[in-house]
Each structure stands twice: as C-alpha cells, then as structure tokens.
C-alpha cells in the first residue's frame, strides 16, 4: 500500500470538483510538514512540476527563528529559495480535511536541482540507495506514542501550559474501557489514515493516563518515514478538530512515563526474502543480522542525537520506565536499548527502543541504516544477549546522557561523516548545539521555586 491517488486520478477529481486543495509539503529538520496550500487547478496545471520555498525552512528551530551558524544559508547569503519538487507517488486524499489532498515534496537546490544534502528525505534516500547497492531493502516500522489532553491546544497555551489534565484518569495500558472513551479521537485517526493509504495496524492505550500508541504496518524505510510523519500530523489535526490538545513531547511531566518512537527493522533481499532469517541459528538470526545489530549497538552513541534531538528528550531516559538507558541487546526484554523480536521466524527483527516521540523519522532511520551498514561492512561480531533487569547492568555502555554529549558525539562521528558527508553532520550538530544554547539562556520555573527564597 503506497499513496492512495495517482496524478491522473487527482486531475479527474479536480475536474469532478471533489478536490479543490492540494497541500504541497516538505519535511523540515524537526520532522514537521511545511509548505503551501494550492488551489487544486493551479497545482495540476503547473505547480505539480515544481514550486519554491525559502531555504530557511531547513535552518530554523521550532520557533522559526533564523539560527546563525549554518553554512547552507544565512542572512549574509540572503536566505534564497529551494525547489519543492512534488513526489507524485505520494498523493493522498486527507479525509479529515474537506476536498484536500497532500503531496510530499523533495527539496532541491534552486539552481542545480540536486537534492539538498541535509534535507531529511534526501538523507534517507541516500542510505536506502546504499543498501540497495548491497542487494537489500530495509523494512521498518515506527511506533508512535503521544498523550491526549482534556483541553484544547489553545486553552492549554493560554493557561501557560499549566492546565495539563490527560484525557483519562488512570494508566490505560491495553485498557479497553479507558480507550473506548477516547474513540471520538482515535477512531477517526485510524480510519482517515487507513483511507489515506497508511496501513494502520492498531491503536492501544499506553502505560500512563492519557497515553496512546499508534502502530502502522512495516514498510520500506522511506514509506515508513512518510507514514510516521503524516500520521503524527493527522493525530494533531484530528485532536484539534475534536477540541483536544495532544503532545509528542517525550517527557511532559517528571512523574509521568515518557513517550517513545521505537523503531522495528529488518533487511530483505530485493526479491523479497528475509535476509535477517536463518533457520539453522538457534534464534533464527542470520550472520547479516548479527553484523547489522552489532553496528547499531557499536554506533548508538554516534546517532543518539537523531533519536533524541532536544534537551527534553533526555529526561525520558529514566530507569524503571521502559525507556532504555544502555546500548545492549536482549531477547524480548523491554529494559534493553535493543530488543530482539520475532526470533526463530521470518519476522525476526530488532527493535531499537532508544528514540523518543520527538524524533524526525527520516533522520532516525537514515542514521540507523548507516550504522547497520557499517556493522555489515566491518563484519562486527555481536556480543551475547543480556538478560534480566538491564537498568541494573552497571558495566553495560550507556547512551549519551544529555543533548550536549550527544551533539558532541555526533560531531566526532567518523561513521556518520562518511555516510552523510561532513556538511550534513556539521549542520545537525549546529542544530543540537543551538537547542542547548537556547535552553542555557532560560531561567526555568524549577530554578525560581527552588532558589528564590532559599539560596
Ligand atoms: P510488539 O507488540 O511486540 O511491539 P508487533 O507485532 O505489534 O510487536 O509489531 C510491532 C511493529 O513491528 C509493527 O509496526 C509491525 O508492523 C512491525 N514489524 C513486524 N514484522 C516486522 C519486520 N519483519 N520488520 C520490521 N518491522 C516489523
């Protein structure tokens, strides 16, 4: 299942008057959809070929601030244009927005039309091509976790983000009764996404009051990232339509469980055989899978930034919360950074549990594939699995504990520099550094309450 509409079908729908709006979107550094709303007639007449956006869209922070220190664009370079090149294989009707379809766009240089190297879709495309040249395709799935709140985005913002009552009153992990009360949001989420060509498997309550999980069937890496991005966007829009706020912040309260985005992955041959499976191995793991996993583990520090890109991301990594703290693997054990799933079957795969709900899936998948490829190239040996409560495994390697550490480790990563290019690594290291600089400038409520009278 890919997109749900061909370009010809779109042209026909426009003639018939059932579509009047086309959203043309790029994916920004934060994994958000950014773009324009086209009158559908203008889109099918000319904009389908290309349109343009300011190149600051791949150099801003969440606030759209013009961050200094990027080589790709700046005030002194005049913040020119990028080409938005619609990928016509991604046209989807969005059932929750009347008369509207969406198309995802690649980001290209305005003059040469070459892919912009630090554009998230281009980065993932590059790693997919590397794998293809080796004879493989990565099949991936990301699990989306988030919290639904009683009040709307606007009410929550006007309360200074203090009026934060989750939509349910108790831990709703697998809870049918609690989630029945949320069906006015979650049922349209499932059904609209499914109708938009996104193969939703299920939604379920997660391990906290108001926490939800959305699962989508695994797919080739680029489709998986497209699905994740559109699904996250749909959740926000549909919750907003129903008068509720929703957050993908990994840790919105210190006493509440955080939200993750686990990444399931397996390699398949180009003719569709499960390259991670070997029936003769006790766990059904092929030598290729072991090298790939060893690469994921060895280079986990290098790519942690892409799994946890903000200061808040690191607040999720707490022992005893199902969020991992150590880069080891284990068999069906949710305390490790990497969990072996589907052992002994063609569905054998590894789930990376490190990523937070705030990750940009294109960057996260690209970085994981790059690490896996390096593991295969280096024929790395996979250490034996760990067992028991891995939070207690004092000797096991930890993931970087702060954004500062993760950014520095990214900057020094030879593996990622070789896979992505120096310019791309410098670009994202600057993004991480900026997030830290901004945070360091701010005086928090915590500091006031703790020190105002008593220090
Ligand atoms: P669990 O409940 O143990 O987390 P699920 O069966 O719900 O596992 O699967 C989790 C995710 O893994 C789903 O999105 C599913 O589509 C995906 N998945 C299943 N098989 C594979 C595979 N071979 N490679 C990658 N992802 C897979």
Boltz pocket constraint, residues with backbone or C-beta under 6 A from the ligand:
constraints:
  - pocket:
      binder: B
      contacts: [[A, 139], [A, 140], [A, 141], [A, 142], [A, 201], [A, 215], [A, 216], [A, 217], [A, 218], [A, 264], [A, 265], [A, 266], [A, 341], [A, 346], [A, 347], [A, 348], [A, 349]]
      max_distance: 6.0
